[in-house]
Amino acid sequence: MEIKDQVRTLRESTGMNRKEFCTYFGIPYRTMTEWELGHRKLPDYVLRMMTYQVKMEKLDQKGDISNGK
């Protein structure tokens, strides 16, 4: 799975829309959009940190967070 798909899966697993997710993590909306579309590459460590935070705060509503691999 490509990193752009992983970040979208992570966001969708929280049940948040893009705007809510961006507000929660303090990410500019345009940056998130470009990550999800594959126009910019999300750094691997950022995805790992967001995944960790979602797991620790139990935000995963769908149970489908990727393990980053």
PDB file of N, CA, C and O in Angstrom:
ATOM      1  N   MET A   1       0.847  -1.175   0.000  1.00  0.00           N
ATOM      2  CA  MET A   1       0.000   0.000   0.000  1.00  0.00           C
ATOM      3  C   MET A   1       0.892   1.238   0.000  1.00  0.00           C
ATOM      4  O   MET A   1       1.841   1.335   0.777  1.00  0.00           O
ATOM      5  N   GLU A   2       0.575   2.163  -0.869  1.00  0.00           N
ATOM      6  CA  GLU A   2       1.359   3.401  -0.953  1.00  0.00           C
ATOM      7  C   GLU A   2       1.079   4.280   0.261  1.00  0.00           C
ATOM      8  O   GLU A   2       0.027   4.181   0.892  1.00  0.00           O
ATOM      9  N   ILE A   3       2.039   5.134   0.570  1.00  0.00           N
ATOM     10  CA  ILE A   3       1.916   5.997   1.750  1.00  0.00           C
ATOM     11  C   ILE A   3       0.707   6.922   1.650  1.00  0.00           C
ATOM     12  O   ILE A   3       0.079   7.221   2.665  1.00  0.00           O
ATOM     13  N   LYS A   4       0.373   7.377   0.453  1.00  0.00           N
ATOM     14  CA  LYS A   4      -0.810   8.235   0.286  1.00  0.00           C
ATOM     15  C   LYS A   4      -2.075   7.480   0.668  1.00  0.00           C
ATOM     16  O   LYS A   4      -2.999   8.064   1.236  1.00  0.00           O
ATOM     17  N   ASP A   5      -2.123   6.193   0.363  1.00  0.00           N
ATOM     18  CA  ASP A   5      -3.279   5.371   0.731  1.00  0.00           C
ATOM     19  C   ASP A   5      -3.302   5.098   2.230  1.00  0.00           C
ATOM     20  O   ASP A   5      -4.370   5.016   2.837  1.00  0.00           O
ATOM     21  N   GLN A   6      -2.122   4.959   2.821  1.00  0.00           N
ATOM     22  CA  GLN A   6      -2.039   4.709   4.252  1.00  0.00           C
ATOM     23  C   GLN A   6      -2.547   5.894   5.057  1.00  0.00           C
ATOM     24  O   GLN A   6      -3.260   5.715   6.044  1.00  0.00           O
ATOM     25  N   VAL A   7      -2.185   7.107   4.643  1.00  0.00           N
ATOM     26  CA  VAL A   7      -2.641   8.287   5.385  1.00  0.00           C
ATOM     27  C   VAL A   7      -4.152   8.469   5.229  1.00  0.00           C
ATOM     28  O   VAL A   7      -4.823   8.880   6.176  1.00  0.00           O
ATOM     29  N   ARG A   8      -4.684   8.175   4.069  1.00  0.00           N
ATOM     30  CA  ARG A   8      -6.135   8.265   3.866  1.00  0.00           C
ATOM     31  C   ARG A   8      -6.849   7.216   4.719  1.00  0.00           C
ATOM     32  O   ARG A   8      -7.872   7.509   5.338  1.00  0.00           O
ATOM     33  N   THR A   9      -6.314   6.003   4.753  1.00  0.00           N
ATOM     34  CA  THR A   9      -6.895   4.939   5.567  1.00  0.00           C
ATOM     35  C   THR A   9      -6.877   5.314   7.041  1.00  0.00           C
ATOM     36  O   THR A   9      -7.847   5.076   7.761  1.00  0.00           O
ATOM     37  N   LEU A  10      -5.770   5.901   7.487  1.00  0.00           N
ATOM     38  CA  LEU A  10      -5.668   6.339   8.878  1.00  0.00           C
ATOM     39  C   LEU A  10      -6.745   7.379   9.184  1.00  0.00           C
ATOM     40  O   LEU A  10      -7.453   7.267  10.184  1.00  0.00           O
ATOM     41  N   ARG A  11      -6.865   8.383   8.327  1.00  0.00           N
ATOM     42  CA  ARG A  11      -7.865   9.429   8.550  1.00  0.00           C
ATOM     43  C   ARG A  11      -9.271   8.842   8.562  1.00  0.00           C
ATOM     44  O   ARG A  11     -10.071   9.154   9.444  1.00  0.00           O
ATOM     45  N   GLU A  12      -9.568   7.997   7.590  1.00  0.00           N
ATOM     46  CA  GLU A  12     -10.900   7.410   7.502  1.00  0.00           C
ATOM     47  C   GLU A  12     -11.207   6.513   8.694  1.00  0.00           C
ATOM     48  O   GLU A  12     -12.364   6.397   9.100  1.00  0.00           O
ATOM     49  N   SER A  13     -10.192   5.884   9.255  1.00  0.00           N
ATOM     50  CA  SER A  13     -10.404   5.001  10.409  1.00  0.00           C
ATOM     51  C   SER A  13     -10.865   5.776  11.635  1.00  0.00           C
ATOM     52  O   SER A  13     -11.474   5.202  12.538  1.00  0.00           O
ATOM     53  N   THR A  14     -10.579   7.068  11.675  1.00  0.00           N
ATOM     54  CA  THR A  14     -10.993   7.892  12.812  1.00  0.00           C
ATOM     55  C   THR A  14     -12.420   8.390  12.663  1.00  0.00           C
ATOM     56  O   THR A  14     -13.022   8.853  13.631  1.00  0.00           O
ATOM     57  N   GLY A  15     -12.962   8.299  11.461  1.00  0.00           N
ATOM     58  CA  GLY A  15     -14.297   8.816  11.198  1.00  0.00           C
ATOM     59  C   GLY A  15     -14.308  10.322  10.978  1.00  0.00           C
ATOM     60  O   GLY A  15     -15.371  10.930  10.849  1.00  0.00           O
ATOM     61  N   MET A  16     -13.116  10.922  10.937  1.00  0.00           N
ATOM     62  CA  MET A  16     -13.018  12.366  10.727  1.00  0.00           C
ATOM     63  C   MET A  16     -12.957  12.673   9.236  1.00  0.00           C
ATOM     64  O   MET A  16     -12.430  11.893   8.443  1.00  0.00           O
ATOM     65  N   ASN A  17     -13.512  13.830   8.875  1.00  0.00           N
ATOM     66  CA  ASN A  17     -13.303  14.279   7.509  1.00  0.00           C
ATOM     67  C   ASN A  17     -11.925  14.951   7.458  1.00  0.00           C
ATOM     68  O   ASN A  17     -11.247  15.076   8.478  1.00  0.00           O
ATOM     69  N   ARG A  18     -11.532  15.370   6.284  1.00  0.00           N
ATOM     70  CA  ARG A  18     -10.180  15.926   6.123  1.00  0.00           C
ATOM     71  C   ARG A  18      -9.975  17.177   6.982  1.00  0.00           C
ATOM     72  O   ARG A  18      -8.920  17.350   7.592  1.00  0.00           O
ATOM     73  N   LYS A  19     -10.967  18.031   7.027  1.00  0.00           N
ATOM     74  CA  LYS A  19     -10.854  19.268   7.803  1.00  0.00           C
ATOM     75  C   LYS A  19     -10.702  18.977   9.297  1.00  0.00           C
ATOM     76  O   LYS A  19      -9.852  19.569   9.963  1.00  0.00           O
ATOM     77  N   GLU A  20     -11.514  18.080   9.816  1.00  0.00           N
ATOM     78  CA  GLU A  20     -11.439  17.723  11.238  1.00  0.00           C
ATOM     79  C   GLU A  20     -10.084  17.108  11.581  1.00  0.00           C
ATOM     80  O   GLU A  20      -9.490  17.431  12.611  1.00  0.00           O
ATOM     81  N   PHE A  21      -9.602  16.225  10.715  1.00  0.00           N
ATOM     82  CA  PHE A  21      -8.317  15.563  10.925  1.00  0.00           C
ATOM     83  C   PHE A  21      -7.192  16.590  10.940  1.00  0.00           C
ATOM     84  O   PHE A  21      -6.298  16.531  11.784  1.00  0.00           O
ATOM     85  N   CYS A  22      -7.242  17.522  10.008  1.00  0.00           N
ATOM     86  CA  CYS A  22      -6.219  18.568   9.937  1.00  0.00           C
ATOM     87  C   CYS A  22      -6.232  19.439  11.187  1.00  0.00           C
ATOM     88  O   CYS A  22      -5.178  19.776  11.727  1.00  0.00           O
ATOM     89  N   THR A  23      -7.409  19.795  11.637  1.00  0.00           N
ATOM     90  CA  THR A  23      -7.524  20.601  12.849  1.00  0.00           C
ATOM     91  C   THR A  23      -6.990  19.834  14.052  1.00  0.00           C
ATOM     92  O   THR A  23      -6.274  20.399  14.879  1.00  0.00           O
ATOM     93  N   TYR A  24      -7.325  18.572  14.156  1.00  0.00           N
ATOM     94  CA  TYR A  24      -6.888  17.752  15.280  1.00  0.00           C
ATOM     95  C   TYR A  24      -5.361  17.668  15.357  1.00  0.00           C
ATOM     96  O   TYR A  24      -4.778  17.804  16.432  1.00  0.00           O
ATOM     97  N   PHE A  25      -4.724  17.443  14.204  1.00  0.00           N
ATOM     98  CA  PHE A  25      -3.272  17.269  14.174  1.00  0.00           C
ATOM     99  C   PHE A  25      -2.499  18.557  13.899  1.00  0.00           C
ATOM    100  O   PHE A  25      -1.270  18.560  13.967  1.00  0.00           O
ATOM    101  N   GLY A  26      -3.199  19.649  13.589  1.00  0.00           N
ATOM    102  CA  GLY A  26      -2.514  20.902  13.301  1.00  0.00           C
ATOM    103  C   GLY A  26      -1.791  20.894  11.964  1.00  0.00           C
ATOM    104  O   GLY A  26      -0.724  21.490  11.815  1.00  0.00           O
ATOM    105  N   ILE A  27      -2.384  20.212  10.997  1.00  0.00           N
ATOM    106  CA  ILE A  27      -1.801  20.089   9.655  1.00  0.00           C
ATOM    107  C   ILE A  27      -2.578  21.010   8.725  1.00  0.00           C
ATOM    108  O   ILE A  27      -3.809  21.008   8.758  1.00  0.00           O
ATOM    109  N   PRO A  28      -1.895  21.800   7.895  1.00  0.00           N
ATOM    110  CA  PRO A  28      -2.631  22.615   6.918  1.00  0.00           C
ATOM    111  C   PRO A  28      -3.468  21.732   5.984  1.00  0.00           C
ATOM    112  O   PRO A  28      -3.017  20.680   5.533  1.00  0.00           O
ATOM    113  N   TYR A  29      -4.684  22.181   5.709  1.00  0.00           N
ATOM    114  CA  TYR A  29      -5.611  21.413   4.878  1.00  0.00           C
ATOM    115  C   TYR A  29      -5.008  21.080   3.516  1.00  0.00           C
ATOM    116  O   TYR A  29      -5.131  19.954   3.033  1.00  0.00           O
ATOM    117  N   ARG A  30      -4.366  22.049   2.911  1.00  0.00           N
ATOM    118  CA  ARG A  30      -3.785  21.823   1.580  1.00  0.00           C
ATOM    119  C   ARG A  30      -2.684  20.755   1.629  1.00  0.00           C
ATOM    120  O   ARG A  30      -2.570  19.933   0.719  1.00  0.00           O
ATOM    121  N   THR A  31      -1.889  20.772   2.680  1.00  0.00           N
ATOM    122  CA  THR A  31      -0.837  19.763   2.827  1.00  0.00           C
ATOM    123  C   THR A  31      -1.448  18.372   2.901  1.00  0.00           C
ATOM    124  O   THR A  31      -0.989  17.452   2.224  1.00  0.00           O
ATOM    125  N   MET A  32      -2.482  18.215   3.721  1.00  0.00           N
ATOM    126  CA  MET A  32      -3.141  16.914   3.859  1.00  0.00           C
ATOM    127  C   MET A  32      -3.725  16.461   2.530  1.00  0.00           C
ATOM    128  O   MET A  32      -3.614  15.293   2.157  1.00  0.00           O
ATOM    129  N   THR A  33      -4.344  17.390   1.825  1.00  0.00           N
ATOM    130  CA  THR A  33      -4.918  17.074   0.518  1.00  0.00           C
ATOM    131  C   THR A  33      -3.839  16.587  -0.443  1.00  0.00           C
ATOM    132  O   THR A  33      -4.031  15.597  -1.149  1.00  0.00           O
ATOM    133  N   GLU A  34      -2.720  17.274  -0.469  1.00  0.00           N
ATOM    134  CA  GLU A  34      -1.627  16.890  -1.368  1.00  0.00           C
ATOM    135  C   GLU A  34      -1.014  15.554  -0.966  1.00  0.00           C
ATOM    136  O   GLU A  34      -0.580  14.794  -1.831  1.00  0.00           O
ATOM    137  N   TRP A  35      -0.969  15.254   0.329  1.00  0.00           N
ATOM    138  CA  TRP A  35      -0.481  13.936   0.773  1.00  0.00           C
ATOM    139  C   TRP A  35      -1.417  12.842   0.280  1.00  0.00           C
ATOM    140  O   TRP A  35      -0.965  11.826  -0.249  1.00  0.00           O
ATOM    141  N   GLU A  36      -2.725  13.047   0.454  1.00  0.00           N
ATOM    142  CA  GLU A  36      -3.691  12.024   0.072  1.00  0.00           C
ATOM    143  C   GLU A  36      -3.767  11.829  -1.440  1.00  0.00           C
ATOM    144  O   GLU A  36      -4.057  10.728  -1.910  1.00  0.00           O
ATOM    145  N   LEU A  37      -3.513  12.878  -2.192  1.00  0.00           N
ATOM    146  CA  LEU A  37      -3.538  12.762  -3.652  1.00  0.00           C
ATOM    147  C   LEU A  37      -2.215  12.271  -4.222  1.00  0.00           C
ATOM    148  O   LEU A  37      -2.130  11.929  -5.402  1.00  0.00           O
ATOM    149  N   GLY A  38      -1.192  12.235  -3.391  1.00  0.00           N
ATOM    150  CA  GLY A  38       0.122  11.777  -3.844  1.00  0.00           C
ATOM    151  C   GLY A  38       0.941  12.854  -4.527  1.00  0.00           C
ATOM    152  O   GLY A  38       1.946  12.549  -5.169  1.00  0.00           O
ATOM    153  N   HIS A  39       0.530  14.114  -4.400  1.00  0.00           N
ATOM    154  CA  HIS A  39       1.288  15.207  -5.002  1.00  0.00           C
ATOM    155  C   HIS A  39       2.511  15.565  -4.173  1.00  0.00           C
ATOM    156  O   HIS A  39       3.498  16.082  -4.696  1.00  0.00           O
ATOM    157  N   ARG A  40       2.439  15.285  -2.872  1.00  0.00           N
ATOM    158  CA  ARG A  40       3.576  15.473  -1.962  1.00  0.00           C
ATOM    159  C   ARG A  40       3.716  14.196  -1.158  1.00  0.00           C
ATOM    160  O   ARG A  40       2.729  13.519  -0.871  1.00  0.00           O
ATOM    161  N   LYS A  41       4.956  13.869  -0.794  1.00  0.00           N
ATOM    162  CA  LYS A  41       5.189  12.650  -0.024  1.00  0.00           C
ATOM    163  C   LYS A  41       5.190  12.970   1.464  1.00  0.00           C
ATOM    164  O   LYS A  41       5.934  13.826   1.942  1.00  0.00           O
ATOM    165  N   LEU A  42       4.346  12.265   2.164  1.00  0.00           N
ATOM    166  CA  LEU A  42       4.286  12.362   3.614  1.00  0.00           C
ATOM    167  C   LEU A  42       5.511  11.661   4.191  1.00  0.00           C
ATOM    168  O   LEU A  42       5.759  10.504   3.850  1.00  0.00           O
ATOM    169  N   PRO A  43       6.290  12.320   5.057  1.00  0.00           N
ATOM    170  CA  PRO A  43       7.435  11.645   5.678  1.00  0.00           C
ATOM    171  C   PRO A  43       6.966  10.425   6.478  1.00  0.00           C
ATOM    172  O   PRO A  43       5.962  10.489   7.188  1.00  0.00           O
ATOM    173  N   ASP A  44       7.691   9.330   6.359  1.00  0.00           N
ATOM    174  CA  ASP A  44       7.318   8.090   7.031  1.00  0.00           C
ATOM    175  C   ASP A  44       7.142   8.280   8.533  1.00  0.00           C
ATOM    176  O   ASP A  44       6.208   7.744   9.129  1.00  0.00           O
ATOM    177  N   TYR A  45       8.050   9.051   9.144  1.00  0.00           N
ATOM    178  CA  TYR A  45       7.986   9.211  10.595  1.00  0.00           C
ATOM    179  C   TYR A  45       6.724   9.964  11.022  1.00  0.00           C
ATOM    180  O   TYR A  45       6.209   9.727  12.115  1.00  0.00           O
ATOM    181  N   VAL A  46       6.221  10.867  10.178  1.00  0.00           N
ATOM    182  CA  VAL A  46       5.004  11.602  10.514  1.00  0.00           C
ATOM    183  C   VAL A  46       3.814  10.644  10.513  1.00  0.00           C
ATOM    184  O   VAL A  46       2.969  10.704  11.407  1.00  0.00           O
ATOM    185  N   LEU A  47       3.746   9.776   9.531  1.00  0.00           N
ATOM    186  CA  LEU A  47       2.671   8.789   9.480  1.00  0.00           C
ATOM    187  C   LEU A  47       2.735   7.876  10.703  1.00  0.00           C
ATOM    188  O   LEU A  47       1.706   7.566  11.303  1.00  0.00           O
ATOM    189  N   ARG A  48       3.938   7.447  11.070  1.00  0.00           N
ATOM    190  CA  ARG A  48       4.077   6.582  12.254  1.00  0.00           C
ATOM    191  C   ARG A  48       3.606   7.296  13.517  1.00  0.00           C
ATOM    192  O   ARG A  48       2.926   6.698  14.351  1.00  0.00           O
ATOM    193  N   MET A  49       3.963   8.568  13.662  1.00  0.00           N
ATOM    194  CA  MET A  49       3.557   9.319  14.859  1.00  0.00           C
ATOM    195  C   MET A  49       2.046   9.535  14.889  1.00  0.00           C
ATOM    196  O   MET A  49       1.429   9.427  15.949  1.00  0.00           O
ATOM    197  N   MET A  50       1.446   9.839  13.745  1.00  0.00           N
ATOM    198  CA  MET A  50      -0.003  10.024  13.706  1.00  0.00           C
ATOM    199  C   MET A  50      -0.715   8.707  14.013  1.00  0.00           C
ATOM    200  O   MET A  50      -1.703   8.692  14.748  1.00  0.00           O
ATOM    201  N   THR A  51      -0.221   7.610  13.456  1.00  0.00           N
ATOM    202  CA  THR A  51      -0.812   6.298  13.710  1.00  0.00           C
ATOM    203  C   THR A  51      -0.735   5.961  15.194  1.00  0.00           C
ATOM    204  O   THR A  51      -1.701   5.469  15.778  1.00  0.00           O
ATOM    205  N   TYR A  52       0.419   6.229  15.799  1.00  0.00           N
ATOM    206  CA  TYR A  52       0.602   5.973  17.225  1.00  0.00           C
ATOM    207  C   TYR A  52      -0.381   6.788  18.052  1.00  0.00           C
ATOM    208  O   TYR A  52      -1.008   6.258  18.969  1.00  0.00           O
ATOM    209  N   GLN A  53      -0.520   8.067  17.737  1.00  0.00           N
ATOM    210  CA  GLN A  53      -1.429   8.925  18.494  1.00  0.00           C
ATOM    211  C   GLN A  53      -2.871   8.461  18.352  1.00  0.00           C
ATOM    212  O   GLN A  53      -3.617   8.442  19.331  1.00  0.00           O
ATOM    213  N   VAL A  54      -3.265   8.091  17.149  1.00  0.00           N
ATOM    214  CA  VAL A  54      -4.626   7.603  16.930  1.00  0.00           C
ATOM    215  C   VAL A  54      -4.869   6.345  17.762  1.00  0.00           C
ATOM    216  O   VAL A  54      -5.929   6.201  18.371  1.00  0.00           O
ATOM    217  N   LYS A  55      -3.903   5.441  17.793  1.00  0.00           N
ATOM    218  CA  LYS A  55      -4.048   4.211  18.578  1.00  0.00           C
ATOM    219  C   LYS A  55      -4.099   4.506  20.072  1.00  0.00           C
ATOM    220  O   LYS A  55      -4.944   3.960  20.781  1.00  0.00           O
ATOM    221  N   MET A  56      -3.201   5.367  20.558  1.00  0.00           N
ATOM    222  CA  MET A  56      -3.126   5.654  21.991  1.00  0.00           C
ATOM    223  C   MET A  56      -4.359   6.408  22.491  1.00  0.00           C
ATOM    224  O   MET A  56      -4.781   6.217  23.632  1.00  0.00           O
ATOM    225  N   GLU A  57      -4.929   7.250  21.657  1.00  0.00           N
ATOM    226  CA  GLU A  57      -6.104   8.016  22.055  1.00  0.00           C
ATOM    227  C   GLU A  57      -7.398   7.320  21.649  1.00  0.00           C
ATOM    228  O   GLU A  57      -8.495   7.858  21.800  1.00  0.00           O
ATOM    229  N   LYS A  58      -7.231   6.096  21.126  1.00  0.00           N
ATOM    230  CA  LYS A  58      -8.372   5.250  20.762  1.00  0.00           C
ATOM    231  C   LYS A  58      -9.352   5.970  19.825  1.00  0.00           C
ATOM    232  O   LYS A  58     -10.566   5.940  20.026  1.00  0.00           O
ATOM    233  N   LEU A  59      -8.801   6.604  18.816  1.00  0.00           N
ATOM    234  CA  LEU A  59      -9.619   7.317  17.831  1.00  0.00           C
ATOM    235  C   LEU A  59     -10.024   6.418  16.666  1.00  0.00           C
ATOM    236  O   LEU A  59     -10.859   6.796  15.844  1.00  0.00           O
ATOM    237  N   ASP A  60      -9.428   5.221  16.597  1.00  0.00           N
ATOM    238  CA  ASP A  60      -9.697   4.302  15.492  1.00  0.00           C
ATOM    239  C   ASP A  60     -11.088   3.694  15.655  1.00  0.00           C
ATOM    240  O   ASP A  60     -11.285   2.791  16.467  1.00  0.00           O
ATOM    241  N   GLN A  61     -12.038   4.185  14.890  1.00  0.00           N
ATOM    242  CA  GLN A  61     -13.418   3.725  15.005  1.00  0.00           C
ATOM    243  C   GLN A  61     -13.689   2.479  14.181  1.00  0.00           C
ATOM    244  O   GLN A  61     -14.585   1.698  14.502  1.00  0.00           O
ATOM    245  N   LYS A  62     -12.920   2.292  13.124  1.00  0.00           N
ATOM    246  CA  LYS A  62     -13.200   1.196  12.204  1.00  0.00           C
ATOM    247  C   LYS A  62     -12.266   0.002  12.407  1.00  0.00           C
ATOM    248  O   LYS A  62     -12.521  -1.072  11.862  1.00  0.00           O
ATOM    249  N   GLY A  63     -11.202   0.167  13.170  1.00  0.00           N
ATOM    250  CA  GLY A  63     -10.290  -0.938  13.411  1.00  0.00           C
ATOM    251  C   GLY A  63      -9.437  -1.298  12.220  1.00  0.00           C
ATOM    252  O   GLY A  63      -8.980  -2.437  12.122  1.00  0.00           O
ATOM    253  N   ASP A  64      -9.200  -0.353  11.294  1.00  0.00           N
ATOM    254  CA  ASP A  64      -8.436  -0.682  10.099  1.00  0.00           C
ATOM    255  C   ASP A  64      -7.192   0.183   9.914  1.00  0.00           C
ATOM    256  O   ASP A  64      -6.800   0.472   8.784  1.00  0.00           O
ATOM    257  N   ILE A  65      -6.576   0.593  11.010  1.00  0.00           N
ATOM    258  CA  ILE A  65      -5.331   1.361  10.903  1.00  0.00           C
ATOM    259  C   ILE A  65      -4.241   0.450  10.357  1.00  0.00           C
ATOM    260  O   ILE A  65      -4.047  -0.673  10.822  1.00  0.00           O
ATOM    261  N   SER A  66      -3.537   0.967   9.357  1.00  0.00           N
ATOM    262  CA  SER A  66      -2.417   0.188   8.835  1.00  0.00           C
ATOM    263  C   SER A  66      -1.276   0.250   9.823  1.00  0.00           C
ATOM    264  O   SER A  66      -1.189   1.179  10.627  1.00  0.00           O
ATOM    265  N   ASN A  67      -0.409  -0.727   9.767  1.00  0.00           N
ATOM    266  CA  ASN A  67       0.732  -0.745  10.667  1.00  0.00           C
ATOM    267  C   ASN A  67       1.911  -0.018  10.063  1.00  0.00           C
ATOM    268  O   ASN A  67       3.025  -0.117  10.579  1.00  0.00           O
ATOM    269  N   GLY A  68       1.695   0.708   8.986  1.00  0.00           N
ATOM    270  CA  GLY A  68       2.763   1.489   8.368  1.00  0.00           C
ATOM    271  C   GLY A  68       3.651   0.685   7.440  1.00  0.00           C
ATOM    272  O   GLY A  68       4.682   1.174   6.979  1.00  0.00           O
ATOM    273  N   LYS A  69       3.253  -0.548   7.166  1.00  0.00           N
ATOM    274  CA  LYS A  69       4.069  -1.394   6.286  1.00  0.00           C
ATOM    275  C   LYS A  69       3.246  -1.903   5.139  1.00  0.00           C
ATOM    276  O   LYS A  69       3.757  -2.632   4.289  1.00  0.00           O
TER     277      LYS A  69
END
